[in-house]
Amino acid sequence: VATRLWESPELVTATQGALLKLRAAGVDVDPDAPVPVSAPAGLPGLRGSEDVLGVLLAAVNAGQAVQFPHRSSPSAPYTTRTVEPWGVVTHNGRWYLVGHDRDRDATRTFRLSRIGADVRPVGPSGAVTRPADVDLRAIVARVVSEAPSGVRALVWVADGRAMALRRAGTTVGARELGGRPGTVLELEMGFRDRLARDIAGYGADAVALEPESLRADVLARLRAQAGAAS
């Protein structure tokens, strides 16, 4: 990740500053020498959000607020958010922005894959300061933890398929769907995004029945997969 971003326009100022600090510490640095590390073809977990990451990291480095379109789920509409960015961290292979949401007047976490491409800095540089006692990773872990929500989901699974869902759920009864025999399971929904990802991963062998919000998330994932495949 560092190699990919080293020469990006967004971080060129930070790069130059790092070289100056190294020289001041007595380290012999050749600014024209290539970075002796091979970069991966893509940044894990970003799913096309590389440009968003670059702009956000530049804003964090400059202490500048950002404004961007964001949606709470893959099927939800975008809303404009204005945020004082404190940092970007990864958790379980996903990337998250943490900062102060000016619209909500509260600390908020935003998954980068749900931030639209139109990210722009707003206001002067140096206006944003990360609180000294803030633990970004702890904030993200708390937000995305699998704490029981009390919401139950109904999911149909084909006979002999989706064994992980079967182990996690309670059998409600048998049901034929689309001419295929199967079973309806009741599951603790927990973190909806994770359950939607698991169900979509089984393709036609698992179908979300209730609640409608979970069903919409699964359908959005399947449509996105179909679009990518085509």
N, C-alpha and C positions, 0 to 999 in steps of 0.2 A: 504493500500500500504506500509506504514511504517513497519507494522508488518511483512509482507511477506519478505521485504528486510532487516530487522534488522540483521538476522544471515546469510545473503548471503555472499559467499566468496568475492564478489566484494566490499562490503561495510564494511567488518570486521574492516578495519583500521579506517574508519569514526566512526563506532560504539564505538571502544575503545577510540577514541579521545573524543567523546561526554561524555562517562563515566568519563574520567579524568577531563573534565571541570566541570561536576556536582560535583565531589568530591572536586575540588579546590574551588568551591563556597559554600562548607559546607553542601552539600546534601548527606545524607547517602544512598549510592547505593550498592545494592547486585548484583554483576555481574552474579551470578549463578541463580538468581531468574528468573522464566519464565515471559515473557511479558504478562501482564494481560489483553490482548485484543484478541478477536477472529478474525482471518483473513478471508476475503471472499474467496470463492472457486477460483475465478479468478479476475484479475485486470480489472476493467471496461474499455473498449475501446482499450485494447492492442491487442486482437485477435492473441495471440501466440507470441507477441513481448516481453515477460517478460525478456528473456535472453538478448535481445538487450538493453532494458531499464537498466538492471543491469550493463552492460559493459559501457554504456554511462554515467550513474551516477558516476561510479567509476572514469572514465576519467575526468569528471567535477571536482570531489573532488580532484583528483591528479594534475589538471592543465596540462593535457596531450592531445595532438592531437589524433584524431582517423581517421581510414580509413575504408570505408565500401562500399558495392555495393548499389546503389540506382536507383530507376526508377520513372519517373515523373508521370506515370499513371499505372494502373494495366495491361495494354496491352503493355507498352513500355519496351524495353530491359534495362537491368541493366548497369549502368556506375559506375566506381570507383570514389569516392569522398574522398578528404582529408580535414578534418574540424577541426578547433579549437573550441571545444564545450564550450558554455557559460552556458547552462542550458537546462532543459527539463520542458515543461509546458503543461497543458491541455487546450483545447479550444473546447467547444461544444461536449464534450465526446471523443475527439481525442487527441493523444499525439504527441508533436512536439519537435524536437531538434532545437535549435537556436545557431548559431555560425558563425565564419568567415570561408568561403569556400576558401581555399588556391588556388584551381584550377581556381576559378572565381575572386579571390581577392575582395570579396564582402560579406556582411552579407547575409546569406541564412537560410531558414527554411525547415526542412525535416520532413515529417510525418513518425512516427516510423513504421507504417504498410507497408511502401514502402522501408524500409531499410532491406537489406538481412541479413541473420543470421551471416555472416562472418564479424563481427565487431571486429577490433583489434586496440589497442593503438599503436601509432608510436611516436618516439622521446622521449626526456627526460621528466620526471615529473617536474612540476613547470614552464614549458615553455609557458603555456597558462594562460592569465589573462583576466578575464571578464572586459570590460570597465565599469567604475563606473556609467556612466550616461545612461546605456542601460536598457530599459524596455522590458523584454522578452515578456510579455503578449501583450504589445502594438504592437510589431513587428509581432507576430503571428496573432493578430486580423486584422492588416492591410493587411497581405498577403492573408488571407482566407476570407476576407470580400466579401459580395455579391454585389460589385460594378458592375454596368451595363457594359458589355463587348462590346455591339454593335453587337454581333454575334447572329443570329437567328437560332433556331433549329426547325425542322419539326418532329412531333411525331404523330403516329397513335394511337388512343384509341378506344376500342370496345364500341359499343352503351351501354349506361347505366353504364359504368365502369369508373374508374380513374377520379373521380369527382374533386379531387384536381388539377390535371393537366388541366382539362377543365376550372376550375375557373381562373387558372393562364395564360392560353393561349388564342389565337384568332383563331376562326374557319376559316380554309381555304376552306374546302369542304368535301363532303362525299366520302368515299372510302371503298371498300370491300377488306379485306385482309385475306387470308387463309380460304375463304368461310364465313367469319364473317363480318357483316356490322359494319361500324365505321366511325370515323371522323378524318381528318388530322388537327392538331393544329400547330400554330406557336407560339413559346415561346422564350422569352429572355433567352439566355443560362446562363448568369451570371457565377457562379462558376460551371464549367462543372462536377466536381466530384459529387456535390450535386444533379444535375439534373439526372445524370446517376444512382445514388443510388435510386432516386425516381422512375424513369422509371422501373428499374429492380425489384423494390419492387412490381410492379403490375403484374409481370410474363407475361403471354400470353395476358393480357388485354391492354398492352401498348408496342409499338414498336418504337424505334428510327430510323428515316429515314435519316435525315441529321443533322449536317455534319458527315462525316465518322469517325472523332475522337470521337464524342459522341457515335456513334453506336458501335465502337470498345470497348469503356469502358463498355457499357451496356452488350455486349456479354461476355466480360471477367468476369463480375460479375455473370452473369447467369451460365457460365461454372463452376466458382468456387463454386457456390451454389449447382450445380448438382453433382460436385465431392464430396463435403462435405456430401451431402445426401446419396450418394452411399457408 
